[in-house]
Amino acid sequence: LYVVLDIFSRYVVGWLLAQHENASLAQRLIRESCLRQGVEPGQLVLHADRGAPMTSKTLSQMLADLGVEKTHSRPHVSDDNPFSEAQFKTLKYSPGFPDRFGSPEHARDVARTWFRWYNGEHHHSALCYLTPAVVHHGRADLVLAERHRVQLAAYHDHPGRFVAGPPKIQRLPQAVWINPPKP
């Protein structure tokens, strides 16, 4: 399972299920995801593992053509992308995740349903309990402002229930990094 995950919004922008790892499949997924998301040259940093498809020369050339910067996990560190690892753990431990897949089509159906749920319904604690879709599509400030309005109304009606005082508006982080740039 190949997954392209926006680490800021946790939104799955692309995925592909294949029988084998393959550099050309990785290229296709990344190219199509960049086109679908309107990624401009110089706008994206792709953080990938060190698997053969992700370190291939053809993929590196395509990324350069797209203006995509590339970073890799450190050698011998399998979980260097905590966002991806967390997303895969959420997938594997979901109540509907089967013990086995009956066919490639069954696996694709499970993945399609799961990614739709993950992007549109799964509320992340690191995202102020918003869904990836709300954050990715730029609606976070509106939803957080509306949530705050409702909380303030509840506070004014029942201030005793708010032992920490009036609720404060929640804010998303300004940036999210795996390998932060050197100052």
Secondary structure, 3 states (H helix, E strand, C coil): CEEEEECCCCEEEEEECCCCCCHHHHHHHHHHHHHHHCCCCCCCEEEECCCHHHHCHHHHHHHHHHCCEEEECCCCCCCCCHHHHHHHHHHHCCCCCCCCCCCHHHHHHHHHHHHHHHHHCCCEHHHCCECHHHHHCCCHHHHHHHHHHHHHHHHHHCHHHCCCCCCCCCCCCCCCCCCCCCC
